[in-house]
Amino acid sequence: MAYDQTDAAPTLAARLDAELRDAHPLTILRKAYETFGDKLALVSSFGAESAVLLHLASQVSPNIPVLFLDTGMLFGQTLDYRKSLAATLGLTDVRDLRPAFADLAVTDPRSDLWRTDTDACCHIRKVLPLDRALEGFSAWCTGRKRFHGGDRLRLAVVEESEGQIKFNPLANWSKAELDAYTAEHSLPAHPLVAQGFPSLGCWPCTKPVDDPNADVRAGRWQGQDKTECGIHVARAPGVAPNVGGDI
């Protein structure tokens, strides 16, 4: 079924979601690429669960642009994993997005904003760089899943976001399905998973989790109400979100 991309984004998102809401992630990615071609990007944190979506995307096209937010605060192991996993999967267009020097100089000159305002820190290190990078795309894919809980429990497979189409190919999958896919394809794990990190973000705001029954994102922003970094939060242009991503 062909779609007219001149349709309003909410209308197109609703049509695609109706078609794909029960589809396999690979089918969703193929439809996304068929519909948007080089106007489709995939956003990845190269975190604890990222290998599954990246492997699926590589089966559709290894040339899909992959946007990686290098915040300047990531674990060294994440940076190493980004390089090795991209090479293993044959990804040809991984783009490292970094915060603008001017934003850091004005808002976080000592690189300690995370101590006093995690929302503002995420805004300059994640939200603004991603917003700039997505300007050239009509649609993008994320690795969010409903089993992560919180607002993600209501996650649609396809949604409209800031005038663009957002695909969540893994929305329906459980942790068991992710683990099974990882084992089936012998995908390498992020090295910090074995050290008790079920979800990976920036080092100041990510802790290991001892309880195997805890929420998968329990180690993110511990002791705060914040559950998202802000890139998946609706916001007005130029306004920092007021709530806090494996992406």
C-alpha positions in Angstrom: 0.0 0.0 0.0 1.5 3.4 -1.0 1.2 6.5 1.1 1.1 10.1 0.1 3.8 11.8 2.1 2.0 15.1 1.6 -0.6 13.9 4.0 -0.5 15.6 7.4 1.9 13.7 9.7 -0.8 12.7 12.2 -3.0 11.2 9.4 -0.1 9.3 7.9 1.1 8.1 11.3 -2.4 6.8 12.1 -2.6 4.9 8.8 0.8 3.3 9.2 0.1 2.4 12.9 -3.2 0.7 11.9 -1.3 -1.4 9.3 1.8 -2.2 11.4 0.6 -2.3 15.1 0.9 -6.1 15.2 3.7 -6.5 12.6 7.1 -8.1 13.1 9.8 -5.5 13.8 11.5 -6.4 10.5 8.3 -5.8 8.6 7.9 -2.4 10.3 11.5 -1.3 9.4 11.0 -2.4 5.8 7.8 -0.4 5.5 9.5 2.6 7.1 12.4 2.4 4.6 10.1 1.7 1.7 8.0 4.8 2.6 10.7 7.3 3.4 13.9 6.0 1.8 16.8 8.4 2.5 14.5 10.6 4.6 14.5 7.9 7.3 17.0 7.9 10.2 17.4 5.5 13.2 18.4 6.9 16.6 20.5 4.6 18.7 22.2 4.9 22.1 24.4 1.9 21.4 23.2 0.8 24.9 22.2 -2.4 26.6 19.5 -3.4 24.2 20.6 -1.6 21.0 22.1 -4.4 19.1 18.7 -6.0 18.2 17.3 -2.9 16.4 20.6 -2.2 14.7 20.9 -5.7 13.5 17.3 -5.7 12.2 18.0 -2.3 10.4 21.1 -3.7 8.8 19.0 -6.4 7.2 16.8 -3.7 5.5 19.8 -1.5 4.5 23.2 -1.0 6.1 23.1 2.5 4.7 20.2 3.8 6.9 21.7 6.8 8.8 22.2 6.0 12.5 22.2 9.0 14.8 24.3 8.4 17.9 24.2 11.0 20.7 27.8 11.4 22.0 27.0 13.6 24.9 30.5 14.0 26.2 29.4 12.1 29.3 29.1 8.6 28.0 30.9 5.6 29.5 34.1 4.8 27.6 32.8 1.3 27.1 29.8 2.7 25.2 32.1 4.6 22.8 34.1 1.4 22.2 30.9 -0.6 21.7 29.6 1.9 19.2 32.6 1.4 17.0 32.8 -2.4 17.3 29.1 -3.0 16.8 28.8 -0.7 13.8 31.8 -2.6 12.2 30.3 -6.0 13.1 26.9 -5.1 11.5 28.4 -3.4 8.5 26.7 -0.1 9.2 28.0 2.5 6.8 26.5 5.8 8.1 26.7 6.2 11.8 26.7 9.9 12.7 28.1 11.0 16.0 26.0 14.0 17.3 27.7 16.2 19.9 26.5 19.2 21.9 27.3 22.6 20.4 30.3 24.3 21.8 28.4 27.5 22.3 25.7 25.7 24.3 28.3 24.1 26.6 30.2 27.3 27.0 27.2 29.2 28.1 25.2 26.6 30.0 27.7 24.0 31.3 31.2 25.5 31.2 32.4 23.3 34.0 30.7 20.1 32.8 28.8 19.8 36.1 25.3 20.9 35.2 24.1 17.3 35.9 24.7 17.9 39.6 22.1 20.7 39.8 19.7 20.4 36.8 19.6 17.1 34.9 16.8 18.3 32.6 18.9 21.2 31.4 21.9 18.9 31.0 20.0 16.5 28.9 18.5 19.4 26.9 21.9 20.7 25.7 23.6 17.4 25.3 20.8 15.3 23.8 17.7 17.2 22.8 19.2 20.1 20.9 21.8 18.0 19.0 19.1 15.5 18.0 16.7 18.2 17.0 19.3 19.7 14.7 20.2 16.4 13.1 16.6 15.4 12.5 15.8 18.5 10.5 16.8 16.8 7.3 14.6 13.8 7.9 10.9 13.1 7.6 10.8 10.0 9.9 12.9 8.2 12.4 13.1 4.9 14.3 13.6 4.4 18.1 14.4 1.4 20.2 11.7 2.0 22.8 9.6 -0.9 24.2 6.4 -1.0 26.2 7.9 -3.4 28.8 10.2 -0.5 29.9 7.1 0.8 31.8 6.1 4.4 32.7 4.8 6.4 29.7 6.1 3.7 27.4 3.3 1.4 28.4 1.1 3.3 26.0 3.6 3.4 23.2 2.3 3.1 19.6 4.2 1.3 16.9 3.9 4.4 14.7 3.3 7.9 16.0 3.6 11.5 15.0 6.2 13.7 16.7 6.9 17.3 16.1 5.6 17.0 12.5 7.6 13.9 11.8 6.8 10.2 11.7 8.3 8.1 14.5 8.5 4.3 14.3 8.9 2.1 17.4 9.5 -1.3 15.8 10.2 -3.0 19.1 7.3 -1.6 21.0 5.5 -5.0 21.2 8.5 -7.1 22.1 9.2 -8.4 25.6 12.6 -8.8 27.2 12.4 -12.6 26.5 12.0 -11.9 22.8 14.9 -9.5 22.7 17.1 -12.0 24.5 16.0 -14.8 22.1 16.8 -12.7 19.1 20.2 -11.7 20.5 21.1 -15.4 21.1 19.8 -16.5 17.7 22.0 -14.0 15.9 24.9 -14.1 18.4 24.8 -10.4 18.9 27.6 -8.9 21.1 26.4 -7.4 24.4 27.4 -4.1 25.7 30.3 -4.8 28.1 28.6 -3.1 31.0 25.6 -5.4 31.0 27.6 -8.1 32.7 28.5 -5.6 35.4 24.8 -5.0 36.4 23.7 -2.2 34.0 20.4 -3.1 32.4 20.1 0.3 30.8 22.9 2.6 29.8 23.1 6.4 29.6 25.6 9.0 30.7 27.9 7.9 33.5 26.9 10.5 36.1 23.2 9.5 36.0 23.4 5.7 35.4 23.9 3.2 38.1 24.0 -0.6 38.2 20.9 -2.4 39.5 21.2 -5.3 42.0 17.6 -6.4 42.0 16.9 -8.7 39.1 13.2 -7.9 39.4 13.6 -4.2 39.2 12.4 -2.1 36.3 14.9 -2.2 33.4 15.4 1.5 33.7 15.7 1.6 37.5 19.4 2.6 37.3 18.6 5.8 35.4 18.4 9.1 37.4 18.0 7.2 40.6 16.2 9.1 43.4 14.6 11.5 40.9 11.1 11.7 39.3 12.9 11.9 35.9 12.4 8.9 33.7 13.2 10.2 30.2 16.0 12.3 28.8 13.6 14.6 26.9 14.1 13.5 23.3 10.8 11.7 23.4 8.9 14.4 25.2 6.6 16.8 23.3 7.8 20.3 23.6 7.4 23.8 22.2 10.2 25.0 19.9 13.0 26.5 21.9 11.6 25.4 25.2 13.4 22.9 27.4 11.2 20.0 28.5 10.2 19.8 32.1 10.6 16.1 32.4 13.5 13.8 31.9 16.3 7.1 27.0 17.6 3.5 25.9 16.6 5.5 22.9 
